[in-house]
Amino acid sequence: MSEIQSKPKPKKPRGVARLLEGKCIACGARCQSSCPVNCIEMTDSGEPIIETGKCIGCQKCVKICPSTAIEMFFTAEEQQILAELATSAVPVEEEIDPEAAAIAKTLAEYRGVWVFVEQTEGEPAKVSWELLGAGAGLASSLGVELCALVIGENVEHLCREAFEHGAAKAYLLDAAVYKHYRTEAYVEACCHLIEKYKPEVILMGATGMGRDLAGAIATRVATGLTADCTGLAIDDKRNLMQTRPAFGGNIMATIMCDKYRPQMSTVRPNVMPMPERHEGAEGTIIRDTFVVPEESVLTKVIEIIRDSHSKGAVDITGAEFIISGGRGMMAPENFAILQELADELGGVVGASRSAVDAGWMAGDRQVGQTGKTVRPKIYIACGISGAIQHLVGMQDSDMVIAINRDSGAPIFEVATYGIVGDLFQVVPAITKKIREMKQKA
């Protein structure tokens, strides 16, 4: 008997990339950065030189070019093959991009949405439960479990609270070394769990602890991190679409981490709605025995001093409305007019470094590089010139309103709205108008 050998499936030609003359806009070497085989070099004028002998026809440069200045070139023989394939019913064997295949294989290993439950001496941060509400929607879209990550000492009760707020599972690390938050210990613990269980998405509160921990973890596991998100969703490729304000709140940017896992985001308190609490809800607790040796942790916590125990202390980092005063306030007693406006808005009073250094306001109210970084919905700067040290601490506010006599003050460069005038007339006028509006409502 003679063997019947089937013909091999024809392979579809991939072609090579070619620059179209006169169309490049010198966008900044996007094509070069996207090439997986380094076959693109840039000229001094910013145009690409494509080494066709090394091109593998992956089309990454074609897809990323904003001016469609690159096309795929096929020889006459390849064009004939393409024409034949177009009219043939024979199945075509598509060449697989090795890089894309490797990325897809890695991404497929990660599943699950995790929310880090922040706690201090066993007391949970409210933002953790808010994130469980947001995480529930993501987990539903992905078809995976919503899980809580609980680390501390004698904190198993937080697992049960997490179940009541929507979690189906809780990963628990309970040991004396985790009693107080210390970056080294918590990073080691989180990275151990990430490597072992491979979550797809990790959400953390954009608090002092969350920002410190999230950045360190993302660096260690070599993944992306989007801070201060205001919106979270899933696209059709299981990528986390992370939306956050950009350029002083003038636009909303949606950021995705499509080649690395886990996908990490931090969210400010009060951004996501609090989910409904279901008393008595149950879930699965995964107890892990990983313990970081105490001697490997360089920092020691001697005492926790809560600002809220101090008279007049205010945590301005979580405020949605901040009215700050600078040297233009002239005297400490003048901050009273800012407090009146803050009371009407349900906000707090902040200060620039110059006002704090003058002794007009307490140090916990200072906004800036040497103070606190804030991202409120509305930041009103009164009598603040806008030194770079201050701008660093508030420029990411959703809306900035500046009130200053000097029309050339740097603060106006980052302000959404600017009022050139006497703050001692403007601020009371705004307060009066808000009171009138509230009385009519």
Residue, then its C-alpha position, 0 to 999 in steps of 0.5 A: m500500500s502506498e502512503i498518502q501524504s498530506k501537503p503541508k499547510p501553506k504559510k501566510p507571508r509576513g512581509v517586512a516593515r517599510l517607511l513611507e517617504g514624507k509621512c513620518i512626524a518624528c513622534g519620538a521613536r515609538c516604532q523603535s521602542s516597539c520593535p522586539v528584534n531591534c531592527i529600527e534605528m533613528t536618524d538625527s531628524g527622528e525618522p526610522i531606518i528599518e533593517t529589513g534583513k532583521c525584520i520578522g514582520c510582527q507589525k508592531c511598528v505599523k500598529i503603533c505609528p500615529s501617522t501611518a508612516i510605516e507599511m508592510f512590504f511584500t515581494a511579488e512572489e509573496q503577493q502572489i501567495l497572498a492572492e492564491l490564499a485569498t481565493s483558496a479554501v485551504p486553511v492557512e497556518e498563521e505564524i505565531d509571534p514568539e514574544a506574544a505567545a510567551i506573554a499570553k502564557t505568562l498572563a494565563e497563570y494569573r487569576g483572581v482579584w485581591v484587595f489589601v486590607e489595611q489595618t492599624e492595631g487591628e482597626p481596618a481602614k474604611v478604604s479597604w471595604e470600599l475597594l472590595g465593592a469595586g473589586a467585586g465588579l472586576a471579579s465578576s467581569l473576569g469570572v474569578e474570585l474576589c479575595a482579601l489579603v490580610i496581614g497582621e497579628n491577631v487579625e483573623h476577625l478582619c477576614r470575617e469582616a472582608f467576607e461581610h463586605g463581599a470577599a469570597k476568600a481571604y489570604l491570612l498571614d498572622a504573626a508577631v512580626y506583622k503586628h505593626y506595619r513595616t515596609e520590609a516585612y510587609v513587602e516580603a509577605c506580599c511578594h511571597l503570596i503573589e509568587k505562590y498564588k498569582p493574583e491577576v489584580i491587586l487593589m490598595g488604598a491610596t493612603g500613606m501605608g498603601r502608597d508606600l507598600a504598593g510602590a515597593i511591591a510593584t518594583r519587586v515583582a516588576t509590574g505596573l502600578t497606577a496611583d490614585c485611580t477614580g475608575l476601574a474596569i475590565d476590557d475584552k482582553r482581561n486588562l484592567m482599565q485604570t482611569r485617573p485624572a491627569f494634567g491637573g484634572n483637565i483630562m482623564a487618562t485610562i492606563m493599562c498594564d497589558k504585558y505584566r501581572p499582577q495589575m496594581s492600582t491604588v484608590r483614594p478613600n471615598v472615591m468608591p462607594m461603600p458596598e452593602r454589608h452582609e452580616g454573617a457572610e462566610g468565606t474561605i480563609i487560606r492561612d499561610t505560615f510564611v514568617v519574615p525573620e524579625e532580625s531581617v527587619l531593620t526598622k522597629v516600631i517603638e510607639i504609635i502616636r495617632d494624630s487624632h489624639s492631639k487637640g486640633a490635629v487634622d488629617i488633611t490627606g483624606a479631605e475632599f476640600i482643602i482651603s490653604g493659606g500662605r504668607g499672604m494671610m498676613a497673620p495667624e488670626n486671619f486663618a479664621i476666614l479660611q476656616e469659615l469657608a472650610d466649614e461651609l464646604g465640609g473641608v479642612v484648612g491647610a497651609s504652605r510651608s511659609a505659614v507653618d514656619a511663621g507659626w501661624m498653623a500647625g505642622d500637620r496642616q502643611v502641604g508640599q514637598t516637606g509636608k503632605t501630598v494631597r489630592p482633594k476634589i477642590y484645592i483653594a490656595c489663598g495668598i500662596s505664591g506657588a513655589i515648586q515645593h508647594l506645587v509638588g504637594m497639591q498639583d494633582s488636585d482635581m480642581v485648583i482655585a487660586i486667589n492672589r493679588d499678584s497676577g504673575a504668581p506661579i500658582f496660576e500656572v497650575a490653577t484650574y481657575g484663578i482670581v486676581g484680587d484681595l483674598f480678604q474680600v474674595v474669600p468672605a464673598i465666596t463664603k457668603k454666597i455658599r451660605e445663601m445657596k445652602q439656605k435656598a436649597 
